[in-house]
């Protein structure tokens, strides 16, 4: 494994690009079982004086079962050459196939968390809080995102480690 742990203060990234345009894999579970899914909605910042990453997952996604049971989850940011893997993991269910194998991703395990060797940046997050989102609190124009699928549940995780293959991600 070629990752180096870096202080979070050394990160220089644009979250709107990294999360919203490049996407990431959110993964929960460990060596005994895990699942991953592609996401393009998430947040990073400070909450309760802790550096946090927030992701949202719908309860009908297979990854939901794993994140509900896990103390940790990861956000793996892959380089542009891995976009086909992100596309695959975002359009197939881990209930029906081994996503990592099919997408040619190599799982790596970190004390109860799973990420991928192909990533160039990984946030290992300890789950601090989760809450179901409430559709009645959304403005009308955002309810369109929930016509066929259930509302997301948000997960706030403290970023306990940042692993990088090159500083400046």
Secondary structure, DSSP 4 states (H G I P E B T S, - for coil): ---EEE-GGG----HIIIIIIS-EEEEEEETTEEEEEEE--EEEEEETTEEEEEEEEETTSHHHHHHHH-SEEEEEEEPGGGHHHHHHHHHS-TTTS-HHHHTT--EEEETTEEEETTEEEEEEEEEEEEEE--GGGS-GGGGGGGSSSPPEEEEEEEEEEEEESSTT-
